[in-house]
């Protein structure tokens, strides 16, 4: 294994789900921008980027979120930064939606008309036939949320590489959190739902036990 591989595996071993952060130690603006940039540069299916990220630094709002997030009771008050990852709803991800046609393919990817037409039909077939998502709104949202999890993993890896801790958070009441954010004018529920949250900062103390994973022989199968 070369030095890059060794460093990468060391970074993976450094990362753990930090439940209690040091509230007096803050992530620098430059480092956190790197973490956010890792999320922005993450890959997504068709390159359609069905996500947005809300950085919640308002401590009063964090306390309100805490009331509907049983899995973030210690992270929300102690983390340096908290991110709510949103995923677009099926209507916003429809093949003919303004987001797909204009924001992504025309303005971001700058595709010529003939390529846009071909990709639109390919995407439509994917939704209707390949993954059969078109007539199942919940499945369509979960597909978009899976893309957000790719971005989340990029953010957490960037953080670990910088020596910054993180914790992915699913322990919340989704409807109540979305209702709260919508009431604050933060979330447009016609377009987005909450996929997950993540807290970032510096550990108050190390992990309670060594990292455990199933052995390689039980996880990986080679078909030669």
C-alpha positions as CSV (number, residue, x, y, z in Angstrom):
1,X,0.0,0.0,0.0
2,X,1.4,3.4,-0.9
3,X,1.4,6.5,1.3
4,X,-1.9,7.8,-0.1
5,X,-3.7,4.6,0.5
6,X,-2.3,4.4,4.1
7,X,-3.4,8.0,4.8
8,X,-6.9,7.4,3.4
9,X,-7.4,4.3,5.6
10,X,-6.1,6.2,8.6
11,X,-8.7,8.9,7.9
12,X,-11.4,6.3,7.8
13,X,-10.3,4.9,11.1
14,X,-10.2,8.4,12.6
15,X,-13.8,9.1,11.9
16,X,-16.5,8.0,14.3
17,X,-20.0,9.1,15.1
18,X,-19.2,11.8,17.6
19,X,-22.1,12.3,20.0
20,X,-20.5,15.0,22.2
21,X,-18.5,17.9,20.8
22,X,-16.2,20.4,22.5
23,X,-18.5,23.5,22.4
24,X,-15.6,25.8,23.0
25,X,-13.7,24.7,19.9
26,X,-15.0,26.0,16.6
27,X,-14.2,25.0,13.0
28,X,-12.5,27.7,11.0
29,X,-14.4,29.4,8.2
30,X,-11.9,28.1,5.7
31,X,-12.1,24.5,6.9
32,X,-15.9,24.4,7.0
33,X,-16.1,25.9,3.5
34,X,-13.9,22.9,2.4
35,X,-16.4,20.5,4.0
36,X,-19.3,22.2,2.2
37,X,-17.4,22.3,-1.1
38,X,-16.9,18.5,-0.8
39,X,-20.7,18.2,-0.6
40,X,-21.2,20.5,-3.5
41,X,-18.7,18.5,-5.6
42,X,-20.2,15.1,-4.7
43,X,-21.6,12.9,-7.5
44,X,-25.3,12.3,-8.1
45,X,-27.4,10.2,-10.4
46,X,-27.5,11.8,-13.9
47,X,-25.5,14.6,-12.3
48,X,-28.9,16.2,-11.3
49,X,-27.7,17.3,-7.8
50,X,-31.1,16.8,-6.0
51,X,-29.9,18.5,-2.8
52,X,-29.6,21.7,-0.9
53,X,-27.7,22.2,2.4
54,X,-28.9,24.4,5.3
55,X,-26.3,25.3,7.8
56,X,-28.0,26.0,11.2
57,X,-25.8,28.2,13.4
58,X,-28.8,29.9,15.3
59,X,-28.6,28.3,18.7
60,X,-32.3,29.1,19.4
61,X,-33.3,27.3,16.3
62,X,-31.1,24.4,17.2
63,X,-33.0,24.1,20.5
64,X,-36.3,24.0,18.6
65,X,-34.9,21.3,16.3
66,X,-33.7,19.4,19.4
67,X,-37.3,19.1,20.6
68,X,-38.1,16.9,17.5
69,X,-34.7,15.2,17.1
70,X,-34.2,12.5,19.7
71,X,-31.0,11.4,18.1
72,X,-29.3,14.8,18.3
73,X,-29.8,15.7,22.0
74,X,-26.1,16.2,22.7
75,X,-24.9,17.1,19.2
76,X,-27.1,20.1,18.5
77,X,-26.0,22.2,21.5
78,X,-22.3,21.3,21.3
79,X,-21.5,21.0,17.6
80,X,-19.5,23.8,15.9
81,X,-21.7,23.5,12.8
82,X,-24.9,21.6,12.0
83,X,-26.1,20.9,8.5
84,X,-29.6,19.8,7.4
85,X,-29.4,18.0,4.1
86,X,-32.5,18.4,1.9
87,X,-33.6,16.3,-1.0
88,X,-35.9,17.4,-3.8
89,X,-39.3,15.9,-4.1
90,X,-40.5,13.9,-7.2
91,X,-42.4,16.9,-8.7
92,X,-39.2,19.0,-8.6
93,X,-37.2,16.1,-10.1
94,X,-39.7,15.3,-12.9
95,X,-38.1,15.1,-16.4
96,X,-39.9,18.2,-17.6
97,X,-39.5,20.3,-14.5
98,X,-37.8,23.7,-14.7
99,X,-35.1,22.5,-12.3
100,X,-34.1,19.6,-14.5
101,X,-34.6,21.3,-17.9
102,X,-33.3,24.8,-17.1
103,X,-31.3,24.9,-13.8
104,X,-29.4,21.7,-14.5
105,X,-29.2,20.8,-18.1
106,X,-29.2,24.3,-19.7
107,X,-27.7,26.6,-17.0
108,X,-25.4,24.3,-15.1
109,X,-24.4,21.5,-17.6
110,X,-24.8,23.8,-20.6
111,X,-25.9,20.9,-22.8
112,X,-27.0,21.5,-26.5
113,X,-30.7,21.0,-27.3
114,X,-30.3,17.6,-28.9
115,X,-28.4,16.2,-25.9
116,X,-31.1,17.7,-23.6
117,X,-33.8,15.9,-25.5
118,X,-32.0,12.6,-25.5
119,X,-31.1,12.8,-21.7
120,X,-34.7,13.8,-20.9
121,X,-36.1,10.7,-22.5
122,X,-33.4,8.5,-21.0
123,X,-34.2,9.9,-17.5
124,X,-37.9,9.5,-18.2
125,X,-37.4,5.8,-19.0
126,X,-35.3,5.4,-15.9
127,X,-38.0,6.8,-13.6
128,X,-40.9,5.0,-15.3
129,X,-39.3,1.6,-16.1
130,X,-35.8,1.0,-14.8
131,X,-36.4,2.0,-11.2
132,X,-40.2,2.3,-11.4
133,X,-40.3,5.6,-9.4
134,X,-42.8,7.6,-11.3
135,X,-45.9,6.4,-9.6
136,X,-44.5,6.1,-6.1
137,X,-43.8,9.5,-4.6
138,X,-42.2,8.1,-1.4
139,X,-39.8,5.9,-3.4
140,X,-39.0,8.9,-5.6
141,X,-38.1,11.1,-2.6
142,X,-36.0,8.3,-1.1
143,X,-34.1,8.0,-4.4
144,X,-33.3,11.7,-4.2
145,X,-32.4,11.3,-0.5
146,X,-29.9,8.5,-1.4
147,X,-28.1,11.0,-3.5
148,X,-27.9,13.4,-0.5
149,X,-26.3,10.6,1.5
150,X,-23.5,10.5,-1.1
151,X,-22.9,14.2,-0.5
152,X,-23.1,13.5,3.3
153,X,-20.3,10.9,3.0
154,X,-18.2,13.3,1.0
155,X,-18.6,16.0,3.7
156,X,-17.7,13.6,6.5
157,X,-14.7,12.3,4.7
158,X,-13.5,15.9,4.0
159,X,-14.0,16.6,7.7
160,X,-12.1,13.6,8.8
161,X,-9.2,14.4,6.4
162,X,-9.0,17.8,8.1
163,X,-9.0,16.3,11.6
164,X,-12.6,17.4,12.2
165,X,-15.3,15.1,13.8
166,X,-18.8,14.5,12.5
167,X,-22.0,12.7,13.3
168,X,-24.7,11.7,10.7
169,X,-28.1,12.1,12.3
170,X,-31.4,10.3,11.3
171,X,-32.9,10.4,14.8
172,X,-35.6,13.0,14.2
173,X,-39.3,13.2,13.5
174,X,-39.3,14.0,9.8
175,X,-42.8,15.5,9.6
176,X,-42.3,17.6,12.7
177,X,-38.9,18.9,11.6
178,X,-40.2,19.8,8.1
179,X,-43.1,21.6,9.7
180,X,-40.8,23.5,12.0
181,X,-38.5,24.6,9.1
182,X,-41.4,25.5,6.9
183,X,-43.0,27.6,9.6
184,X,-39.6,29.5,9.9
185,X,-39.6,30.1,6.1
186,X,-36.5,27.9,5.7
187,X,-38.0,25.0,3.9
188,X,-40.3,25.0,0.8
189,X,-42.1,21.7,1.4
190,X,-43.5,21.6,-2.2
191,X,-40.0,21.2,-3.5
192,X,-37.9,19.7,-0.7
193,X,-38.0,17.3,2.2
194,X,-35.4,16.6,4.9
195,X,-33.1,13.7,4.0
196,X,-30.8,13.7,7.1
197,X,-28.7,16.0,9.3
198,X,-25.1,16.1,10.3
199,X,-23.1,17.7,13.1
200,X,-19.5,18.8,12.8
201,X,-16.9,19.9,15.4
202,X,-14.1,18.6,17.6
203,X,-14.6,15.7,19.9
204,X,-14.9,16.3,23.6
205,X,-13.4,12.8,24.1
206,X,-12.5,9.9,21.9
207,X,-14.7,7.0,21.0
208,X,-15.7,4.7,23.8
209,X,-14.5,1.6,22.0
210,X,-12.4,0.6,19.0
211,X,-14.1,0.7,15.6
212,X,-15.8,-2.6,14.7
213,X,-16.7,-3.9,11.3
214,X,-17.5,-7.4,10.0
215,X,-14.4,-9.1,8.5
216,X,-13.5,-8.7,4.8
217,X,-14.4,-12.3,4.0
218,X,-18.0,-11.8,5.2
219,X,-18.5,-8.5,3.3
220,X,-16.7,-8.9,-0.1
221,X,-17.4,-11.5,-2.7
222,X,-15.2,-11.9,-5.8
223,X,-16.8,-13.3,-9.0
224,X,-13.9,-14.3,-11.3
